[in-house]
Amino acid sequence: MEFDFLPKLPKSNLDDRSFKDLVDECILRIPRYCPEWTNYNPSDPGMTLVELFAWLTDQMLLRFNQVPRRNFVVFLEMLGVRLQAAAPAHTELTFYLSAELPQVYQIAAGTEVATLRTETEEAIVFSTDQPLTIGKPRITQFLTAERADLQPQVLRDRLTNLWTQQNDGSWEGRDQLVFEELPQPGNCFYLVLDPESPIAGNVLALKLRGEAATSTGINPDHPPRRWEAWNGQEWQPVLLQEGDDSTRGFSFDDIGQPALNPIQEADVVLHLPLQFPATYFATYHGRWLRCVYTPPEGLQSGYLRSPRLIGFGVRAIGGTVTASQCTLIHDELIGTSDGNPGQTFQLQSGSILPRQPGEHLLVIPANGLPEVWQEVTDFADSGANDRHYTLDSLTGELQFGPLIREPAQLREQAQFRARTQVQGESALQVMDQALALQTMERQYGAVPPRGALLKMVAYRTGGGRKGNVQRGTLQIPKTAVPYVDRVTNHIAAYSGADAESLEDAVIRVPRLLRTRDRAVTPEDFETLTLQGGAGAVARTCCLPQSATHPTPGVVNLLVVPQANTDGVQRAEGIHPNQLKLTQPLQDQVLAYLDERRLLGVNVQLQQPNYVGVAVQAEVGLDPEYNHPQAQQVILRSLQVALYRFLNPLTGGHQGTGWAFGCPVYTSDIVKLLQQTVGVRYLGAILLFELRQQGDTWVRSLSSLGMVDPGALGLICSWADHRLRSSHTISLVG
C-alpha cells in the first residue's frame, strides 16, 4: 500500500543495502574466513549459496523498511478507526394478490424476496423493512375542478343526490362529466378515499364504467391525462405505465367486450405512494386521487368532448413496501464464556448491518436468568459492572471488555509472593497487600460468568454494490406468502456500496481528526455527511450562503447517493433516477448530523439538478484500423469513455465525479477523444443538453459550445434512445 497522498516528510531508511551490496560484502569477507576459497566465479556452487542468502537478506531488509507503514495502521487502530462495513441497497417491492380479500391483510416485516439464482451467480436477497398492510379502500367523494391547483379549494360535488352506493362499495347513477363540457387542459376530477382505511402504498384497481367514447378525438395509445395522488407535499404520479389503464383514456376502445354493448367497464391500476396521508381540501377529508387533463403532445388532438362515467368502484390488489438487501439471522449461538476478560467470539456471517431494536446479545448464565447486554463502540466509558460488548460490523467479531494491569503490578506481585513464602506475614498484611494490588488494575466492561451461554438474538447481514439490481429482477419469494400471486421491484435498487478498504480509511482519518466529530465548518458538514451515510453517500457539497438571499442558521447540502457504476462499462451510463435522494437516506444522515451540529443550526439536504449531456461526434481513425471489428472496438471504447467522463460518480478530469456546478465544454470532449488509441482526427462535435421539465426530459442543442448546469447542477449522461440521450459517434473519411 502506497501512501503517496500523505505529506512528504523526511523518512529514515533503516538499511539501504541492496542485493549487490550484500553480495560484494560477502565476497570481501571470504579471504578472512575461508582463505582456501579462491574461485569467485558465478558458476561456483559457493557463490550460488552466497547469492541465495543475499537475496533472502534483501527481502528481510525490504520488509524492515516497511515497518512505518505497519505502525501507521496500528496508530489508526489506537484511534479507534474501524473499516466501515458494506452498505445495503434499497428498493421497493410490490406484492400482487391472487384475488381481492374480504378483510384487511398484512404481510409481515422481514419477508424475503430474491433474484433468480444461476449457475454462476448466487441469489441476492432483499427483506422488507416494515409490515405491509393491504386495506379495504372505499370512495367517499367524486369532485371536479376547472384547474389542477396544488391545494384545490373550489370543487364541485358530483355524487350528492345523483349517485347511490351499492352493497359492494361501488357507486352508480346518472352519467357525469369528468371534465368541463368543452374540456380544457387543466380540467381534473378528484376521487376521495376513506381516511380510516390503511391503504398507503397499496395497489388499487379502479373500475370505471362508461359509454364507449371513441369520438372524443384522442389517441387511445397516448391519452392526454395524468393520474396523481397527494403524498402530503405534492401530487405524485401513480400510473406506472399506459398498459395499466385498460380504459385507454376513458375511450373504452378495444377492451375486448362486445361492441354492441354501449356501456363498457375497465380497470385503471394505480400504485399509491408510500406516504399517503388523509388531508383536508376545502371541506372534504380523505386520501386524494385525481386525474388531470394535460396538453396533447405534438400533433395529437385533445378531448373534443368530456368523457362520461356512470359508475366506479375500487379494490386493493396488492401493495408496495420498502426493502433492503439483507438476510435476518435469529438466535445464533456463538459460544460459551470461560470467565476471562477480553474474550472474542466470531459470528457465522460478516458484513453486519447497523443494529436495530431487538438485535442484541443475550447472555444466559448456567444457573441464572438471561441477561440483555448492550453494544458500545468502545470500552472507554465502561465500568467493571457494565454489561457491554463491541461488534465489528465488517468481520463479525464480538469482544468483551479487557482487564488492564499497570506494569508495576507484576513486580509487586512477585515481591509479595516472596515475602509471604520466606518471611511470612499476618493475614491482615496479606489482605492489605491484595487490596493494593487490586487498585493497580481496572476492568473495562463486565465479563460473562464462566459457563454462560452466549446467543445473538438477531442480526442482519448483507450489503455491497452487487445489491444494486435492475428493476424487475426481484421475483422469487424465499418463503410462501399466503394470497400473494407474484412480487417484483418496479424501480432499480440503489445506494448499495462495498465495504471500506484500508486505503479509503487512510484518506478518511485526516478529515476525521479535523472535524473531531463536530460539525462547524462547511468541510465538517461534508465529512460528517459521508460518515452518516455509512457508505450510501458517494459525494456531498456544502453550498455557500447566497449574498442576495442569506438564510442565517441554515446549512444546505447537496447529496449524491451511491449507485451501481457497472452501466458505465456497458456504455449505458447512470440514469438520474438511480441517484435520487430517498427519504430513508435523508432521515439517516440528518439523524447523524443532529447529534453533531451546533445548537440552532438547521440542516437541509437536497439532490443536485442533474443536467444530461449527449455528445454527437465525428471521428477519423488511423488507416491501420480500417477493419470492421477494430472500428467497433474503438467506437465502443469511445462511448464508454464519454459515459465515464460525463458522470457524477466517475467523471471529471480526476475520475472522482463531475464537479458541482462545473460546465462541460466542447474542448473537454475533444481532449478526451484524442486520448483514445486509433483516433487520428476529429470532425464536428455537437453538445445536446437534457433538462427535466416536470416528469419529462427536454433535449435541445447547445448553441454556445458548452452546457452549464448552474450553481446547483451536476452533469450526467445515460443511454435512452427514446429521449435521444445516447452518445452518437460516426466514422468519417
Number of C-alpha atoms within 10 A of each C-alpha: 7 7 11 7 8 10 7 8 6 6 8 9 10 12 11 12 14 15 19 13 13 17 17 13 13 16 14 10 11 14 12 9 9 9 9 9 10 9 11 13 10 11 9 10 11 14 17 14 11 16 18 14 16 21 17 12 16 20 13 11 17 16 10 13 15 13 11 12 13 9 11 12 15 13 12 14 12 9 11 11 16 15 19 20 26 25 30 30 28 29 26 22 24 25 25 20 20 13 12 13 15 8 9 14 15 12 19 13 15 17 21 22 25 19 21 14 11 8 5 6 9 11 14 21 22 32 25 24 18 14 14 25 21 27 26 23 22 20 21 19 18 23 18 22 21 20 17 20 13 10 13 14 13 14 18 13 14 19 18 9 8 13 18 15 16 10 7 10 16 19 22 17 15 14 17 18 17 24 24 16 11 10 19 19 18 18 22 25 27 25 19 21 21 19 19 13 17 17 28 23 23 29 25 24 20 17 18 22 23 22 19 22 20 17 12 18 15 22 17 19 12 13 24 20 20 16 20 22 24 23 21 15 11 11 19 17 20 20 18 13 9 16 12 15 21 21 24 23 25 29 24 25 20 14 15 9 14 10 12 6 9 12 16 23 20 21 19 22 24 25 25 24 24 16 14 23 18 20 16 14 14 11 8 15 16 21 26 26 23 21 21 22 25 17 16 17 11 6 6 13 15 21 23 14 18 19 24 19 21 19 20 21 20 22 22 25 23 29 27 26 24 21 26 26 30 27 20 16 15 13 14 15 15 16 15 18 21 14 13 14 19 18 16 15 16 15 19 12 16 18 23 24 23 14 13 10 6 9 19 18 24 20 23 20 18 12 8 9 9 15 14 15 16 14 19 14 12 17 18 10 9 17 15 15 11 17 21 25 26 18 20 19 22 19 16 20 17 19 19 24 27 18 16 13 15 12 10 10 16 13 10 15 13 10 11 16 12 12 12 13 9 8 7 12 12 8 9 9 12 16 11 11 14 13 11 13 18 12 11 15 14 14 19 25 24 21 24 25 16 13 15 20 19 22 20 18 17 18 23 21 20 25 30 21 22 17 29 26 22 15 14 14 19 27 17 18 19 14 9 11 15 10 16 16 13 15 21 21 23 17 18 21 28 27 31 28 26 18 20 17 11 14 12 12 17 18 13 15 14 12 16 17 10 12 19 12 18 16 21 13 12 15 16 20 25 21 21 24 27 20 19 19 22 23 23 26 24 21 19 23 20 19 14 11 14 8 7 6 7 10 11 10 13 13 18 19 21 21 25 24 25 26 28 25 17 14 17 22 15 13 21 20 26 24 18 18 11 18 23 19 21 14 9 11 19 17 13 14 23 20 12 16 21 14 12 18 20 13 9 9 14 15 16 12 18 16 18 25 19 22 20 26 30 25 21 15 20 16 21 15 18 12 11 8 14 11 9 8 10 12 15 11 10 17 19 15 18 24 23 19 20 24 29 27 27 28 27 28 24 17 21 19 13 10 14 15 21 23 18 21 16 17 17 19 14 15 12 14 19 15 10 14 21 15 11 14 13 18 18 13 15 16 14 8 16 18 22 20 23 24 16 13 8 7 7 10 15 15 17 13 15 15 10 10 14 19 22 17 23 16 13 16 19 25 31 27 30 25 19 13 9 7 13 15 21 22 24 15 16 11 13 12 10
